[in-house]
Amino acid sequence: MACTQASQFPFWDKLTDAQRALACSQARDVHFAAGEVVHSPGANCLGLLLVKSGALRAFFLSSEGREATVARVRAGDVCVLAAGCVMNSLSWDAQIEAEEDSRVVVLPSSALSPLMRENPYVESYVYRTATEGFSDVMNAVERLLFSSLEQRVAAFLLDEAARLESDEIRITQEQIARHIGSAREAVTRTLKQMAREGLVEVFRGGIRLADRRALYALC
């Protein structure tokens, strides 16, 4: 059965013909523009998300409007944060937005729920992926609670540098603040101090890592 969208999920080979037909009939390709909301707390359960290109960002939003990124989902990854309604005793209060222009395959909850009931492999895959995602969320919360602002900035810059495979990161200080759950002014002060210490170089529109070893030691 030809089914470009649903066949990209890792559990495709474990589905019966009837289950494949169900997945094919409901899976859809969706484009999200950079900054567009993919899922928000209190919204209808969306389902399982497979990122084909681009990236999604999950974050908590405080009552004061401050954001703190808790997970980032990139091309080739599957996100379960918008499928909490199909998992017993698991609920997510994170908002998900497109970090950049993204193509996403959505397997809606109306198809995912019966697949999980009927197919133990699908259920196991979803819960395993959710557990891995929850670990990332807890790590992010732990950094927010127990790491200094300087440590959080350093960890974020090192992660970005590793992802981009470059010491030069094109990003604004406002974007850094949003990711680590801080205020832009505080991030600006921290980066200036780190620049004075020779850890980074700050230029218009970005940051350059000047001393990776010292940044790792700081973290």
Buried (B, 14 or more C-beta within 10 A) or exposed (E): EEBEBBBBBEBBEBBEEEBBBBBBEBBEEBEBEEEEEBBBEEEEBBBBBBBBEBBBBBBBBEEEEBBBBBBBBBEEBBBBBBBBBBBEEBEBEBBBBBBBBBBBBBBBBEBBBBBBEBBEBBBEBBBEBBEEBBEBBEEBBEBBEEBEBBBBBBBBBBBBBEEEEEBEBEBBBEBBBBBBBBEBEBBBEBBEBBBEEEBBBBEEEEBBBBBBEBBEEBB
